[in-house]
Amino acid sequence: MSEIFSFDSAGIDPDEAFAQYRDLYASGADVERLPTPFFARVRSWRLDRTLLFSREYGGIRHQRRDRVVRDGFDHFVLHHVLDGELLGGPAGRSIPVRPGETLVLDTREPMESGAASVRLVTVSLARETMLAAIGATDDLHGHHIGRREGALLASLLRELVEQAAHLSPGSHAVVTRTLVDLLSLAIHPAGGPGRSDFYRQERVRREAVRCAIEAHITDADLSVQHIVGLTGISRAGLYRLLEPQGGVARFIQLCRLQHLRARLDDRAYDGRSLAELAPLSGLSGESHAGRLFKQFFSVSPGMYRVASIRGSQSPSVEAMSRRWDSCLYELR
């Protein structure tokens, strides 16, 4: 699993550490200090349109209020508490979330979360993933999952942060499918609605399309007809399936750009220019690749690579923030 960033306030002056943490989270939340002592330790990883965080913090509160309208976030967040107590929920209506419990929040809605001291697993999920799990997302903001109904989901989340560094990219689809199934069970213990089965099947079909594209990623002429032949999905069905992702051509572009991003994250490719890497992802050239990369991830390939290299050698808040921003952008 690809690591996005890690942050640890230990050994840093508390005021400076808080300023760094606040800047790190600036793209997603406003952070304020509480009267209790501040500390924070965070590690994060990227799966398939899913972000995973192992977090310990205290003396702070995160808020999303006015920024909800302007930042355009469109994903869900799960907070699963391991130790301590989280106070979180819709803005102004926080509830205590205790060990073994999970809180579901929708980034389209104002929210808040904070603690005097807490250790938790946080997962950011694309809306399509929640649809696959639940079938409808209108009433999920602030949903509280108790210890008993969320026990299996909790087991997966705890194990994920332990194994994250060892998971290969090929395992991501299996992990997200399992997460979808256990989240569905946690929210609907008696069985999910039929609509969620439809979205789940749609997700499996998208995975099949993605696998077909990735297997032929260097083929710049990969077409709709090729994908139809590789997957057995009809032409009309393919267009309907990928309409929420902006269409077939845009989905192919995203797969190519994710492949390119993986090369930019791989230090074995540091000696190769963008002009050399672009054809390996089926992109026509450096200029074309650069324009599309910035359009999709809101950062140029060159700046992304610099941030990735800095993150692996001498992490800075700016470098970590750039990488995180590009991952959050992908969830929209």
N, C-alpha and C positions, 0 to 999 in steps of 0.2 A: 504494500500500500504506500502511496506517495505521501511523504510528510510535507505539510505546508509550512509550519513554523513551530518553534517552541519558545516559551518565555518563562523566566524565573526571576522573581523579585529578590531572592536571597542574595545578600551581600551588596545590595544597592541601597543608597540612602532612600528612606521611605517616600519622601516627597518626589525625588527624581524617579523612583520606581513607579509611583502612581502616575506621574506625567507620561512615562513611556507606555504604560498600560492603557491609559486614556487615549493616547495617540494611536495605539495599535487597534483599538476598538472603534476609532472615530468614524469609519465608514459604515458601521452597523448600529451603533448605539451611543447615547450620551452617558458618560460614566461620572458618578459623583461619590465622594467619600462619605463614610459613616463615622460615628464617634469611635467605633472599635478600631483596633490596629489594622492597617492595610497589609495584605500579602497576596501574592498570586503566582500560581504555577500552571502553565497551560502547554499541552502538546496537541497537535492537530494533524489530521490526515485526510486525503481526498480519495473517495471511491467513485463509483459511477453516478454523477449528479447527486452525491451525498457527501457531507462533510462530517467528520467524527472528531470530537474533542474530549480529552481527559483534562479535567480542571479542578483546581483547589484554589479557593480565594476567600478573603474575608475583608470586612471594613469597606465594602463598596456596594453600589447599586447601579444597575444598567437600566436605561429607560429609552423607549422608542415612542415619541409622541408626535411632534410637528414633522419630524423627518419621514414619517410613514408615507406622507403624500408625495414628498419630493424624491425619495431615493428609489422608488419603484420595486422594492423587494417583493417577491411573490413566492415565498417558501414557508415551510413549517419548521419549528424548533421543538425538539424533545429535550427536557431536562430530567435526567434520572439521578436521584440523590443516593449516594453511597454512604456518606457520613455527614453529621451535622444537620442543619436545617436551612432550606431555601425558602425565602419569601418571594413569591412570584405570581403573576397572573395578568389579566387585563389591567390597563393603567387605572390605578386607584382602587383596585379590587383584589389585591394580593392575598394569597392564602398560604399557610405553612405547608411545605412539602418535605416529608421526613424520609429517613432511609428506607429504601425499597419502593418508594413511590415515584411516579413520573408525571410531569406537567407538560401539556401540549399547548403551544402558542403559535398563532398565525401572524407572520410579519406584515400582513396587510393591515393589521389592527394595532392600536396603541397598546403597549405592554411594559412591564417592569419586572425586574428580578434582582435580588441582592441577598446578602447574608453577612452575619457576624463571623461565621466560619462554616464552610461547606466543602465537601468533596463530591464531585458529580461527573457523570458522562453526559455530554451534550451532543445531539445529532441535528444537523440541518438537512432537511429533506425537500426535494423539489415537489411542487404541488401535484404533479402527475403521480409521484410515488404515493402520496397520501390518498389520492383517488383510487389507486390500485388496492390500497389497504382497506379503505373505508367506504368508497363509493360516493360519498358526499362529504363536503368539508365545511358546510355552512355553520355548524354548531360546535366546531372543535376548539375554537379559541378559548383557552382557560380550562380545557378538559383535564380532569385529574384522574390518573390511573392508580388504583390502590395496590398494595403489596400482593394480595392474592391473585387478582385478575392479571396483573402484570408480571408475575413471577418468571415465566418463560422468556418474555421480552427482556427482563432485567438480567437474566443469565447470559443471554446473547450479548447485551451491551457491555457487561463486565468483562466477558471473554474477548470481545472485539478490541478493547483498549489494551489488553495484554498481548494480543497476537497481531496488532495492526502493523507493526514494523516487519512482520514476517509474511504477510499475505501478498501473493503475486497478483498482478493485474488480471490474470485469467480467473481468479477467484471472486472478483468483485460482483459479477452478475449473480452468482450463487448467494453471496452474502446479502445483497440487496433483496433478492427474492425471499430469503429466509426472514429478513427484517420485516418485509411487507406482510408476510403470513403471521408472524408473531404479534406485530402491531395490530393487525386486524382482530386477532383473537383477544388481545388485551382490551380493546375498545368495545368489541362485541363478543363477550364470552359465550353467548348462546348461538353464535354463528352470524356472519356478516350478511348484509343484504345482497341480493342478486346483482345489483349494479356494480358492486365491488368486484365480483367475478368477471364481469365484462372488462373493467379497467385492468384487471390482473392479466387477462388473456391478451389484451392490447399491449401490455408491457412486455410480455413474453415474445410477442410477434416483433416488437421493436428491437428486442435483444437479438433476435434471429437476423433481422436486417442489419443491425450494427456489426454482428459477427461476419456476415457476408461482405460488408464493405471493408472491414479491417483486414480480411483475408486477401483482398485485392486492392489494398490501399495505394500501391504504387501505380496502378492503372489509371492514368489521367483521363481515359475515355470511358470509365465506368458509367454505365447508363441505367436508366430505369428498366430497360428490357433485360440487361444483365442481372439485375437484382431480382426481377421476377423469375428468371430462370434458376437462380441460385436458391431462392427461398420457397418457391411455389405459391407465393402470394400473388393474386391477380393484380394487374396494372391499376384498376380502379381501387382495389383494396389497399394497395400500397400508397396511393395518393391520399386516401381517406385516413389511413393510419398515421401518416406523417404530417398531416395538415396542422395539428397543434404545435409542431416543431418548426413551422414555417415552410413546409413542403419538402419534397424529396431532395431537390438540389441543395437546399440549405442544410438538411440533415447530413448529406454526404460531405458538405463543406465542414460542418462541425466535427464529424469523425476525423477528417483529414487534419483539422487544426488541433484536436486533442492529441493526435499522433505526433504532430510537430511539437506540441508543448512537452510531451514526454521526452522527446529527443533533447529539447532545451534544458530539461531537468536532469538529463543523464550526463554526468561529467565525462563519460567516454567520448562524447560528441563535441566537447568544447573546442577542439581544434578545427571543426568544420564550420564553414560559413553558412549563413541562411540560404545563399544561392545553391549550396550543395545539399542542404537538408530539405529544402522545399520539394524537390522531385521525389525524395524518399517517402513523402506523404501524399504524393499525387498532385501537388500544387504546381502550377505552370512556371513559376519563377519567383525571384526574391521580392519584387515589387508587389505582385499579386498576393503572395503569402503574407507580406507585411501589412498590407491594407486590410485583408480579411481578419488576420489575427487581432489587430487593434479593434476592429469592428465587433468581434465576438467577445474578446476578453478585456477590452477597455485599457489595454497597455500594448506598446509595441513589442515585437519579438526581442529586439535588442535590450530594451529595458527589463523585460521579463527575465532574460538570461542573466543579466547583471544582478538582478535581485536574487535569482536562484543561486548563483555562484557565491554572492555575499552571504546568503543564508546558510550555505554549507561550510563556509570558511570562518567568517566573522559576522554573526547575525546582527543586524541593525533593525530598529523599529521600522524604518522606512522600507527596507528590503522585505521584511516580513509582511508589512501592510500591503505592499504591491502584490505579493503572491496571494494573499488572502482575498484582496479585492477581485483578482481575476477569477478565483474560485467562486466567490459569491455571485459574480456577474453571470456565471454559467447556470446558476440555479433559477434565474429569472425566466 
